[in-house]
Amino acid sequence: MVKQFDIKIAIEYEVNLSEPILLASKNLKIKDLSRIKSCKLIKRSLDARKPEIKVNLIYEAFIDEEPSEEFLPFKLQDVSKSKQIHIIGAGPAGLFAALEAIHKGLKPIVFERGKDVRARRRDLAKINKEQIVNPESNYCFGEGGAGTYSDGKLYTRSKKRGDVKRILAGLIQFGADENIAIEAHPHIGTNKLPQIIVEIREAIIKCGGEINFDKKLTNIFYENTSIQAIEINKNKKIEVENLILATGHSARDIFELLNDRKIEIKAKPFALGVRVEHPQELINYIQYHSNFDNELLPPAAYKIVKQVNGKGVYSFCMCPGGIIAPCATAPNEIVTNGWSPSKRNNPYANSGIVVTIEEEDWSAFSKYGALAALKFQEDVEQKMFNSIPNNEGQLAPAQRLIDFVKGRASKDLPKCSYQPGIVPTRLDQVLPAFVANRLRKAFDLFGKSMKGYLTNEAVVVGVESRTSSPVSIPRDRESMQHTQLRNLYPVGEGAGYAGGIVSAAIDGMKAVEKIIKN
Ligand SMILES: Cc1cc2nc3c(=O)[nH]c(=O)nc-3n(C[C@H](O)[C@H](O)[C@H](O)COP(=O)(O)OP(=O)(O)OC[C@H]3O[C@@H](n4cnc5c(N)ncnc54)[C@H](O)[C@@H]3O)c2cc1C
């Protein structure tokens, strides 16, 4: 039989815990140790709500039976001569669709507009150091997708527990630390993610799959309800039987292409706001009740949500010990997001703080139809760029948090991790007024529940606008087929069905299952 037990213990005593078998004997009251065939830690979480910080540990023990063999999440087999499946985009959705195809005996052929992770890194250095944005290779485009140079947070609100477990096990299969399956809030870190992506690519190619870089989808040809062929780089036509479209939420040209080709898409609510950065020490102090022992505790995170006039304002993608990243995909716009290395050991804590943008908010752009929300988003990003006189490229507008809340200019700014540089700007005036107002009130409320949060040492940087897609590509709920083109499978964040690495990966994986079923 399999039994679970849990232990709650002050964090400083965790190192003194006995071997798992002995813990099982004590907690399950089994004196004969030979009956306990195996016992291991399966979940670990921190409880920092009170000054005495505790860890919650859940163990699983096999009593009188041997544990089942470790399952291999993705079977790697030769698919070089198998039926083909075409995938656009090598982000989490596209790559896990490719892995699942191989697992199920199909040959994945992936087209990715960007470069492989190593070549891509040089383009990121250019954005940070020379302020040059390559529209095909940046923080959003390239091998591994938008999540490659991220904090690699792997928690998700997805209720599909089995699928989440499989994605985490899959990441471990390709080199991630085994702890990601145990920690309640696992993350991988920017320094480790690229190597995992390389391992995934090499496995796909070794099995006979294909990943083609610098290959952009530029057209789709269809008749009635079926795609016949796709065009790559405006010069190569390829016939396809099924197409998984996993191009992410920043591929504006894809949304425009679908709209032009009269393939149904819809404007959808999305989130927009600012990235706020505090000294990490301050966040540790607030979250750990001034009780921070950096030997025992990880740099503190926070998650906060407040209602302002009946609408939610919330933190998103909080990066402890992180860096604010320039995530624009075109040279004349400013977009922020955040990343952290695996140790989360930078002196800053940043987080997106966003409000939901709804139909009534983008009404000024309604002439663009299904692209109205996207045009609103683009307009705000360009206003950020234009708010800085003679912007050298990726300088971002910023304001001290208190000045933002009080509606006044900042004379100077604190140090900030955003590498291209920040410029004191009335960000509260550059943002749409309703966004600035909601944020202002929310920050005030945040300051009341997290004492010390509302400080002159914090800075807000604009604009956090790519947390979710402003467009959805509608599909049948059950079959995942596009509502109009039956062999098109729109997946992941760009299609509006995922919000993060894990949920995008699950969505890509599921599409393969549906293609086989359909
Ligand atoms: C800096 C940053 C930090 C983040 N941090 C986290 C985090 O810690 N945890 C988390 O869960 N999420 C994080 N996210 C969000 C996460 O990266 C996305 O949710 C996830 O990558 C979405 O996966 P996807 O496969 O749907 O799309 P994407 O990852 O966007 O991948 C789409 C891919 O398609 C390619 N593509 C686009 N158009 C074309 C075309 N026409 N032809 C061919 N290829 C094309 C792109 O180049 C890209 O590689 C972060 C995002 C960023 C930018």
The ligand as a Gaussian input file, in Angstrom:
#p B3LYP/6-31G(d) Opt

LIG

0 1
 C       11.026000      37.831000     -19.952000
 C        9.886000      36.851000     -19.762000
 C        9.790000      36.176000     -18.555000
 C        8.772000      35.226000     -18.367000
 N        8.770000      34.522000     -17.192000
 C        7.933000      33.470000     -17.077000
 C        8.023000      32.610000     -15.962000
 O        8.870000      32.756000     -15.083000
 N        7.136000      31.580000     -15.875000
 C        6.178000      31.372000     -16.826000
 O        5.385000      30.414000     -16.694000
 N        6.069000      32.188000     -17.889000
 C        6.933000      33.212000     -18.046000
 N        6.834000      34.018000     -19.150000
 C        5.756000      33.762000     -20.107000
 C        6.080000      32.522000     -20.946000
 O        7.312000      32.690000     -21.527000
 C        4.985000      32.284000     -21.980000
 O        3.771000      32.109000     -21.304000
 C        5.263000      31.044000     -22.812000
 O        6.538000      31.091000     -23.387000
 C        4.199000      30.880000     -23.897000
 O        4.528000      29.772000     -24.675000
 P        4.073000      29.618000     -26.194000
 O        4.779000      28.427000     -26.702000
 O        2.600000      29.662000     -26.253000
 O        4.582000      30.923000     -26.949000
 P        6.026000      31.568000     -27.053000
 O        6.892000      31.151000     -25.954000
 O        5.805000      33.012000     -27.259000
 O        6.652000      30.919000     -28.366000
 C        6.229000      31.255000     -29.642000
 C        7.339000      30.973000     -30.624000
 O        6.829000      31.128000     -31.943000
 C        7.781000      31.787000     -32.746000
 N        7.088000      32.454000     -33.849000
 C        6.290000      33.560000     -33.777000
 N        5.827000      33.862000     -35.010000
 C        6.324000      32.939000     -35.864000
 C        6.206000      32.738000     -37.253000
 N        5.480000      33.557000     -38.039000
 N        6.860000      31.689000     -37.827000
 C        7.629000      30.859000     -37.067000
 N        7.783000      31.022000     -35.717000
 C        7.131000      32.038000     -35.131000
 C        8.465000      32.742000     -31.786000
 O        9.739000      33.112000     -32.251000
 C        8.506000      31.935000     -30.499000
 O        9.698000      31.223000     -30.368000
 C        7.826000      34.993000     -19.377000
 C        7.897000      35.710000     -20.576000
 C        8.915000      36.625000     -20.786000
 C        8.992000      37.381000     -22.083000

